[in-house]
């Protein structure tokens, strides 16, 4: 009787309890699944293609599969009816609410576009190229919501191929939500130019950031000639745009959003003159955006006078380094009405 009781106690003590029991059960289940998979796959082991990748003979160099990301990503599917319907919902619902909540843009200068918007028999206006400055990822959402609806329906965004199209999920999301196409920001290839030209010929308008990327320190960068070259080759007018306040909300390197207020100013459309080349036309585009930046801080008359006298404040800031550039940037932002909706004003103690 004592021996039987002792054996029962030992068997119970050897049983797993609590967490150990759970782990043991999981191990048994995993072993069962692995065994089932091996049983199903075993008959296929003696078969080759298409059940396994075909083998290449020794000495034969297998060519690499063509890259389908970056500048080679095909965005044609994003302009088909189903994708257009999904994007229309995104632009008119989630994006509209997000832009209003985060950036609250004030839009001005739309009266300068009235001649281009005026068409006969309700036809779509001719395609144009919007050329804004670039400080933040939210610039694109602010631009899309600020552009008149007549162009918004057929709007395409030029996005950096090495950033927005470097992963499959990111490329699909950019193409679907923003109707973005990949653009090499260092040098536009022939295939990219042909794609942009065909899209403009089909009636699509473009957003292209001439700076090629976001501002690294809150000041502007020199304009590249891609937008000017495309306008010269297609005849689509350039609409200069200045966006103010987005850098304070979510600038390059920021880890979180700081909701505030922004302003978007549209300028007078520009077309190339007969005596201009790409470089001179690009300089005129940059000068127009610079003038709009001055208008954001002052008013139309002051900005026009400063531009006529060659005294418009540079978008790229003063030729200083380090803290002096940041100090000047702080003074510039203090004059601006953008970005201050939720910024607390500092009150320094009276030491006198």
C-alpha positions as CSV (number, residue, x, y, z in Angstrom):
1,X,0.0,0.0,0.0
2,X,2.8,2.4,0.8
3,X,4.7,1.5,-2.4
4,X,1.6,2.3,-4.5
5,X,1.1,5.6,-2.9
6,X,4.7,6.6,-3.3
7,X,4.6,5.7,-7.0
8,X,1.5,7.8,-7.5
9,X,3.1,10.8,-5.8
10,X,6.2,10.5,-8.0
11,X,4.1,10.4,-11.2
12,X,2.1,13.5,-10.2
13,X,5.3,15.3,-9.3
14,X,6.7,14.6,-12.7
15,X,3.7,16.1,-14.5
16,X,4.3,19.7,-15.9
17,X,2.3,22.4,-14.2
18,X,1.4,26.0,-15.1
19,X,3.7,27.6,-17.6
20,X,5.7,24.3,-18.1
21,X,2.5,22.6,-19.2
22,X,1.7,25.3,-21.7
23,X,5.2,25.1,-23.2
24,X,5.0,21.4,-23.4
25,X,1.6,21.5,-25.2
26,X,2.9,24.1,-27.6
27,X,6.0,22.0,-28.4
28,X,3.8,19.0,-29.1
29,X,1.5,21.0,-31.4
30,X,4.5,22.5,-33.3
31,X,6.0,19.0,-33.7
32,X,2.7,17.7,-35.1
33,X,2.4,20.6,-37.6
34,X,6.0,20.1,-38.7
35,X,5.4,16.4,-39.2
36,X,2.2,17.0,-41.3
37,X,4.1,19.5,-43.5
38,X,6.9,17.0,-44.1
39,X,4.4,14.3,-44.9
40,X,2.6,16.5,-47.5
41,X,5.8,17.9,-49.0
42,X,7.7,14.5,-49.2
43,X,6.0,13.3,-52.4
44,X,7.0,16.6,-54.1
45,X,10.7,16.3,-53.2
46,X,11.5,14.3,-56.3
47,X,9.9,16.8,-58.6
48,X,11.6,19.8,-60.0
49,X,10.2,22.9,-61.6
50,X,7.6,24.4,-60.9
51,X,7.6,23.0,-57.4
52,X,11.1,24.3,-56.8
53,X,13.3,26.9,-58.4
54,X,14.9,25.5,-61.6
55,X,18.6,24.7,-61.3
56,X,21.2,26.3,-63.5
57,X,24.0,24.3,-65.1
58,X,27.5,25.1,-63.9
59,X,29.3,27.8,-65.7
60,X,26.0,29.5,-66.8
61,X,25.5,33.0,-65.4
62,X,21.8,33.5,-64.5
63,X,20.7,37.1,-65.4
64,X,19.3,39.1,-62.5
65,X,15.6,39.7,-62.4
66,X,14.7,43.2,-63.5
67,X,14.3,45.7,-60.7
68,X,10.7,46.7,-60.2
69,X,11.2,49.3,-57.4
70,X,12.6,52.8,-57.4
71,X,12.4,54.6,-60.7
72,X,11.3,51.3,-62.4
73,X,8.1,51.0,-60.3
74,X,5.0,50.9,-62.6
75,X,2.3,53.2,-61.3
76,X,-0.1,52.7,-64.2
77,X,-2.5,50.6,-62.0
78,X,-3.0,53.6,-59.7
79,X,-4.7,55.6,-62.5
80,X,-7.3,52.9,-63.2
81,X,-11.0,53.4,-62.2
82,X,-11.0,51.4,-58.9
83,X,-7.8,53.0,-57.7
84,X,-9.0,56.4,-58.7
85,X,-12.2,55.8,-56.7
86,X,-10.3,54.8,-53.6
87,X,-8.0,57.8,-53.9
88,X,-10.9,60.1,-54.3
89,X,-12.2,58.9,-50.9
90,X,-8.8,59.2,-49.3
91,X,-8.4,62.8,-50.5
92,X,-11.8,64.0,-49.6
93,X,-12.1,62.3,-46.2
94,X,-9.1,61.2,-44.2
95,X,-6.6,63.6,-45.9
96,X,-9.0,66.6,-45.7
97,X,-9.5,66.1,-42.0
98,X,-5.8,65.5,-41.3
99,X,-4.6,68.6,-43.2
100,X,-7.2,70.8,-41.5
101,X,-6.3,69.4,-38.1
102,X,-2.6,69.4,-38.4
103,X,-1.8,72.3,-40.7
104,X,-4.9,74.5,-41.0
105,X,-3.7,76.1,-44.3
106,X,-4.6,79.6,-45.4
107,X,-4.7,79.8,-49.2
108,X,-4.2,83.0,-51.2
109,X,-3.3,83.9,-54.8
110,X,-5.9,81.7,-56.4
111,X,-7.2,84.8,-58.3
112,X,-3.9,84.7,-60.3
113,X,-5.0,81.3,-61.7
114,X,-8.4,82.5,-62.9
115,X,-7.4,82.8,-66.6
116,X,-6.1,79.2,-66.7
117,X,-9.3,77.9,-64.9
118,X,-11.6,79.8,-67.3
119,X,-12.6,77.2,-70.0
120,X,-15.4,76.9,-72.5
121,X,-18.3,74.4,-72.1
122,X,-17.1,73.1,-68.7
123,X,-13.9,71.5,-70.1
124,X,-11.0,70.6,-67.9
125,X,-8.4,73.3,-67.7
126,X,-5.1,72.7,-69.4
127,X,-2.4,70.8,-67.4
128,X,0.0,72.8,-65.4
129,X,3.1,72.2,-63.3
130,X,3.0,73.3,-59.6
131,X,6.5,74.2,-58.3
132,X,6.5,74.8,-54.5
133,X,9.3,75.0,-52.0
134,X,9.8,71.9,-49.8
135,X,10.2,71.7,-46.0
136,X,8.2,68.8,-44.8
137,X,6.5,65.5,-45.8
138,X,3.1,67.2,-45.1
139,X,3.8,69.7,-47.9
140,X,2.2,67.3,-50.4
141,X,-1.0,66.9,-48.4
142,X,-1.3,70.7,-47.9
143,X,-0.7,71.2,-51.6
144,X,-3.2,68.7,-52.8
145,X,-5.9,70.2,-50.5
146,X,-5.0,73.8,-51.6
147,X,-5.0,73.2,-55.4
148,X,-8.4,74.0,-57.1
149,X,-10.5,70.9,-57.6
150,X,-10.4,71.3,-61.4
151,X,-6.8,70.2,-61.3
152,X,-6.9,68.1,-58.2
153,X,-8.9,65.3,-59.9
154,X,-6.0,64.7,-62.4
155,X,-3.1,65.6,-60.2
156,X,0.1,63.6,-60.1
157,X,2.9,64.0,-57.5
158,X,6.6,63.6,-58.4
159,X,8.1,61.7,-55.4
160,X,11.7,60.7,-54.7
161,X,12.3,57.3,-56.2
162,X,15.0,56.4,-53.6
163,X,12.7,57.2,-50.6
164,X,9.0,56.6,-51.5
165,X,9.6,53.7,-53.9
166,X,12.4,51.7,-52.1
167,X,10.0,49.2,-50.6
168,X,7.0,47.5,-52.2
169,X,4.4,48.5,-49.5
170,X,5.7,52.1,-49.5
171,X,5.6,52.4,-53.3
172,X,2.0,51.0,-53.4
173,X,0.8,53.3,-50.7
174,X,2.4,56.4,-52.4
175,X,0.9,55.5,-55.8
176,X,-2.6,54.8,-54.4
177,X,-3.0,57.6,-51.9
178,X,-1.1,60.4,-53.7
179,X,-1.0,59.3,-57.3
180,X,2.7,59.6,-57.0
181,X,5.3,58.6,-59.6
182,X,9.0,57.9,-59.0
183,X,11.5,60.6,-59.9
184,X,15.2,60.4,-59.6
185,X,16.2,63.6,-57.7
186,X,19.8,63.6,-58.9
187,X,19.2,63.4,-62.7
188,X,15.9,62.7,-64.5
189,X,16.3,59.8,-66.9
190,X,15.0,59.7,-70.4
191,X,12.3,57.1,-69.4
192,X,11.1,59.3,-66.5
193,X,10.9,62.4,-68.8
194,X,9.0,60.4,-71.4
195,X,6.5,59.2,-68.7
196,X,6.0,62.7,-67.4
197,X,5.5,64.1,-70.9
198,X,2.9,61.5,-71.8
199,X,1.0,62.1,-68.5
200,X,0.9,65.9,-69.3
201,X,-0.3,65.1,-72.8
202,X,-3.1,63.0,-71.3
203,X,-4.3,66.0,-69.3
204,X,-2.6,65.4,-65.9
205,X,-1.1,68.2,-63.9
206,X,2.0,67.7,-61.8
207,X,3.5,68.7,-58.4
208,X,7.3,68.9,-58.7
209,X,9.5,70.1,-55.9
210,X,12.4,71.9,-57.7
211,X,14.6,71.7,-54.6
212,X,14.7,67.9,-55.0
213,X,14.2,67.2,-51.3
214,X,13.2,68.6,-47.9
215,X,15.1,71.5,-46.3
216,X,17.7,70.1,-43.9
217,X,17.9,73.2,-41.7
218,X,14.7,75.2,-42.2
219,X,16.1,77.3,-45.1
220,X,15.5,76.7,-48.8
221,X,17.8,75.0,-51.2
222,X,18.9,75.8,-54.8
223,X,16.3,74.9,-57.4
224,X,17.1,72.1,-59.9
225,X,16.1,72.5,-63.5
226,X,13.8,69.5,-63.9
227,X,10.5,71.5,-63.7
228,X,11.8,74.2,-66.0
229,X,13.0,71.6,-68.6
230,X,9.7,69.7,-68.5
231,X,7.8,73.0,-69.0
232,X,9.9,74.0,-71.9
233,X,9.4,70.6,-73.6
234,X,5.7,70.3,-73.0
235,X,4.4,73.9,-73.0
236,X,2.7,73.4,-69.6
237,X,3.0,76.6,-67.6
238,X,4.7,76.7,-64.2
239,X,2.8,77.9,-61.2
240,X,5.2,79.0,-58.5
241,X,3.9,78.3,-55.0
242,X,5.3,79.2,-51.5
243,X,4.4,77.1,-48.5
244,X,5.1,78.5,-45.0
245,X,4.9,76.8,-41.6
246,X,5.2,73.1,-42.5
247,X,8.8,73.0,-41.4
248,X,7.8,73.9,-37.8
249,X,5.0,71.4,-37.8
250,X,7.1,68.4,-39.0
251,X,10.4,69.3,-40.5
252,X,13.2,67.0,-41.6
253,X,14.5,65.0,-38.6
254,X,11.5,65.7,-36.4
255,X,10.2,62.8,-34.3
256,X,6.7,64.0,-33.7
257,X,4.1,66.3,-35.2
258,X,3.5,69.8,-33.7
259,X,0.2,71.0,-35.1
260,X,0.1,74.6,-36.2
261,X,-0.9,76.9,-38.9
262,X,0.4,77.1,-42.5
263,X,0.0,79.4,-45.5
264,X,0.0,78.6,-49.2
265,X,0.5,81.4,-51.7
266,X,0.0,80.8,-55.5
267,X,1.9,83.0,-57.9
268,X,1.4,84.2,-61.4
269,X,1.8,81.4,-64.0
270,X,5.1,81.4,-65.8
271,X,5.9,80.3,-69.4
272,X,9.3,80.2,-71.0
273,X,10.4,83.2,-73.2
274,X,11.9,82.6,-76.6
275,X,15.3,83.9,-75.6
276,X,15.5,81.7,-72.4
277,X,17.3,78.5,-71.8
278,X,16.6,76.0,-69.0
279,X,19.0,77.6,-66.6
280,X,17.5,81.1,-67.0
281,X,14.0,79.9,-66.8
282,X,14.8,77.9,-63.7
283,X,16.3,81.1,-62.1
284,X,13.1,83.0,-62.9
285,X,11.0,80.3,-61.3
286,X,13.2,80.4,-58.1
287,X,12.9,84.2,-58.1
288,X,9.1,84.0,-58.3
289,X,8.9,81.6,-55.3
290,X,11.3,83.8,-53.4
291,X,9.0,86.8,-54.0
292,X,6.1,84.8,-52.8
293,X,8.0,84.0,-49.6
294,X,8.5,87.7,-49.1
295,X,4.8,88.3,-49.7
296,X,4.1,85.8,-47.0
297,X,6.0,87.8,-44.5
298,X,4.9,91.3,-45.7
299,X,2.3,92.1,-48.3
300,X,1.9,92.2,-52.0
301,X,3.0,95.8,-52.5
302,X,6.2,95.4,-50.3
303,X,7.1,92.1,-51.9
304,X,6.7,93.6,-55.4
305,X,8.8,96.6,-54.6
306,X,11.5,94.5,-53.0
307,X,11.6,92.2,-56.1
308,X,11.9,95.2,-58.4
309,X,14.8,96.5,-56.4
310,X,16.4,93.1,-56.1
311,X,16.0,93.1,-52.3
312,X,13.8,90.0,-51.8
313,X,15.0,87.9,-48.8
314,X,16.7,84.8,-50.1
315,X,15.0,81.4,-49.6
316,X,18.3,79.9,-48.8
317,X,19.0,82.3,-45.9
318,X,22.2,84.3,-45.0
319,X,25.7,83.1,-45.9
320,X,26.4,82.2,-42.3
321,X,27.1,78.9,-40.5
322,X,25.8,77.4,-37.3
323,X,23.9,79.4,-34.8
324,X,23.7,82.6,-36.8
325,X,21.6,80.9,-39.5
326,X,19.3,79.4,-36.8
327,X,19.1,82.8,-35.1
328,X,18.1,84.5,-38.4
329,X,15.6,81.7,-39.1
330,X,14.0,82.3,-35.7
331,X,13.6,86.0,-36.5
332,X,12.0,85.1,-39.8
333,X,9.6,82.7,-38.2
334,X,8.7,85.3,-35.6
335,X,7.5,87.6,-38.4
336,X,5.4,84.9,-40.0
337,X,1.8,84.2,-39.1
338,X,2.2,80.5,-40.0
339,X,3.0,77.8,-37.5
340,X,2.0,79.8,-34.4
341,X,-1.5,78.5,-33.6
342,X,-0.2,76.3,-30.7
343,X,3.2,77.9,-30.1
344,X,3.6,79.5,-26.7
345,X,5.1,82.9,-26.7
346,X,8.1,83.2,-24.4
347,X,8.0,85.7,-21.7
348,X,11.4,86.7,-20.4
349,X,11.8,87.8,-16.7
350,X,12.2,91.5,-16.0
351,X,15.7,91.9,-14.6
352,X,15.6,95.7,-14.5
